[in-house]
Amino acid sequence: MLGGIGIPELLIVLVIVLVIFGAGKLPQIGGNLGKAIKNFKGGIKDKELDEAQAEQIEAKPKMAEKTPAPEKTAEKV
């Protein structure tokens, strides 16, 4: 079963990471990983905002087309 990652497997991965990178680099790697995740989430949020703004811009002309222009009445003075 490939999806069954438990505590023992995670500990083995942690030991391997400690051996490869050393204890001194782990905080730096963790910080960089956190910044990368934060930037990724920000990029997704910006894309969603851009799409929402584009939908609003496209919706405005459609609303203007549906609204009839006010009738001009000619008043004689």
Secondary structure, 3 states (H helix, E strand, C coil): CCCCCCHHHHHHHHHHHHHHHCCCCHHHHHHHHHHHHHHHHHHHHHHHHHHHHHHHHHHHHHHHHHCCCCCCCCCCC
